[in-house]
Amino acid sequence: MDWREFATPQELAEAQADAVAEALRQAIAERGGATLAVSGGTTPVRFFRALSTRALDWSKVALTLVDERYAPPSSDRSNERLVRENLLQGAAADSHLIALYSEADSVEAAAQRADLRMLEILFPIDVVVLGMGTDGHTASFFPDAENLDEPLDPLTRQAVFAVHAGSAGEPRLTLALPRIASARMLLLHIEGRAKRDVLEAALAEPEARLPVRRVLDAAETKPIVYWAPSQEEKP
């Protein structure tokens, strides 16, 4: 594990934006295009805003979400809305967003549609930026998910799964483990001592139980952890 620690969330956001932008530039130079998958929640807002100001050929970047709530972009719960309002601004608005959500009869039907849309993605994804909850979930791999072993199956060929978990608040859509673990650059962005304690405890377990540990163990490149104390905590 490559740990990178910062004094403040803003310093973390700027450094992570620099690293991601450089990885995307290299991918464009090598492959003619780049792919980026990002996570939602409140933690990545500063990072999104910083990344949107970085100079690169955004028209050659395909952007998707690691996971999504089954909620339309008009909802303040929508990760797609968060990305549109904070990342797809300025020159970054030229990137091609491949959303996970679509209006459907069920979240399972929406997952099937998103799975087909993933055919637009050039795999492996160049950069995946994960977050983590204090319960040890990452993406929408919640510990109490009814079908957790399905999206975490390292051999699954399905790209997107529907997830039902009581702790999630609503049904979710998530990229499957192989799509995340095969990323050419895998970042985990966490803030606050509570989340750091959860991650360190997960890494110290003799056997991988928490989803975040299972994902990091499966990574095909060395994962990079970006951590800073939360805004409310003293450095």
Secondary structure, DSSP 8 states (H G I E B T S, - for coil): -EEEE-SSHHHHHHHHHHHHHHHHHHHHHHHSSEEEEE--SSTTHHHHHHHTTS-S-GGGEEEEESEEESS-TTSTT-HHHHHHHHTS-GGGGGSEEE-S----SSHHHHHHHHHHHGGGS-SS-SEEEE---TTS-BTTB-TT-TTTTTTT-TT---SEEEE--GGGSS-EEEE-HHHHHT-SEEEEEEESHHHHHHHHHHHH-SS--SHHHHHHHH-SS--EEEEE--TTS--
